[in-house]
């Protein structure tokens, strides 16, 4: 957007506008960490998600929750597998089993 002479706004997680990247014209500091993702989703007509980690996934989820269109570039595949359980006891057992596997990998 900046390269095409657009005005860019950055909703920053921290308290320092100096942390904005060079493509940001108007930095908005929030001091809210990733809680700012709700503000981003609610304030957007559309979201373009570029790469990213769990913070980007959170932005995508909020945008979809609020019916904001999302386009991704080399980002999350929303069809991520979620294990399915039939009841709470089975769910807890599955999580404990997964944790035990992870612990044994780290030994």
FENCORFEN-V910031 format. One record per pair of residues at least 6 apart in sequence whose C-alpha atoms are under 7 Angstrom apart, sorted by the first residue. I is the first residue (numbers start at 1). GAP is how many residues later the second one is. If there is no record, write none. Layout:
I:GAP ; I:GAP
This chain:
1:7 ; 2:6 ; 2:21 ; 7:18 ; 8:16 ; 8:17 ; 8:18 ; 9:15 ; 9:16 ; 9:17 ; 9:18 ; 10:10 ; 10:14 ; 10:16 ; 10:17 ; 10:18 ; 11:16 ; 11:17 ; 11:18 ; 11:29 ; 12:8 ; 12:15 ; 12:16 ; 12:17 ; 12:18 ; 13:16 ; 13:17 ; 13:18 ; 13:19 ; 13:20 ; 13:21 ; 13:23 ; 14:15 ; 14:16 ; 14:17 ; 14:18 ; 14:19 ; 15:14 ; 15:15 ; 15:16 ; 16:13 ; 17:10 ; 17:12 ; 20:7 ; 34:21 ; 37:21 ; 37:22 ; 38:24 ; 41:18 ; 41:21 ; 41:22 ; 42:24 ; 45:23 ; 46:22 ; 46:23 ; 46:24 ; 47:22 ; 47:23 ; 47:24 ; 48:22 ; 48:23 ; 48:24 ; 49:7 ; 49:22 ; 49:23 ; 49:24 ; 49:26 ; 50:22 ; 50:23 ; 50:24 ; 50:25 ; 51:22 ; 51:23 ; 51:24 ; 52:23 ; 57:19 ; 60:10 ; 63:6 ; 63:7 ; 85:6
